[in-house]
């Protein structure tokens, strides 16, 4: 198989995975096949060289000839001449089974996905991405953008009540969980309050397109995507804007939430130590090598851990959309059950095929914390990332009064920091104390 055929097959199988949705046994099998295809040497002299497989969360889809990761793949190949470097597209649900099958040495993904996977598959952070901005600067942070049309009447998270909202998936960090976290801190339940919550899967571009066309009132995507689509000419300039846009005054991109650390480059347990060190060194030297998105020393993912913990405490297995590892086991199980009675087995498992899916409602923690009206307001402002002075100005009270209410909130939620406060507030129900 020559290099061109290899790239075409990669694109073909990625399209099949997209058509199959986020999960399912078929997606897992296709990812495993794709890993093998990506590892096929394109030149005869590559046959004797060991393969380095790097999984990449393909949140915008995958085209092997035009992938935004192609420059990094080329750079790592030059840095590791004794190896054959292959980049493998993965989804939120195919990555785990692929790791379990030994199909990856390294992984590039979002912080939430990393934290979820690390609970089952040991891995270490080698570097954090320094993503390029339109003005040539770089950022180590990103957020979530809730996009609406410029002429929309929606301006705040509260306006999402009764709206048609699109997102990637419940497991998507920038494509859902960040916004869920901020919205809930402001009293909006994204599983309850919108008239319709639709999960699209990847690529995120489809969500933006449906907001632009009016099929959605709002779409949740990672920050930076809107600006990239404008540069690419896919979205007209000034046609879309972000809700809650005043959440940060320093980030140059449209963003609706607080900021979290950029994507990590991960080494999986069992990866050859010498190879791991060579890749880590190459990443840390990438700043001076002309890459648009170089890599720097790992940053703290503490805030991302707090968000993931909050969502895990709130959600349940009912919110999982097509976990391929589970689906694969169930698929085999149904095959066995078919001998005894296939009809009964088919009741156990029903395949979800492509297209956006309606949200499943999660179960809720039954713990209830009673809050005054002012405590609820202060908690919402803390959840929005506001400082004590900003909260005081927003609510028309003194900074000392803000700190008084903050201390009460920490006590009621048994938290020791604002980050822990928000995490625990996301795990527990609140009840308004009637005013006398």
Order of alpha helices (4+ residues) and beta strands (2+ residues): alpha-alpha-beta-alpha-beta-alpha-beta-alpha-beta-beta-beta-beta-beta-alpha-beta-alpha-beta-alpha-beta-beta-beta-alpha-beta-alpha-alpha-beta-beta-alpha-alpha-alpha-alpha-beta
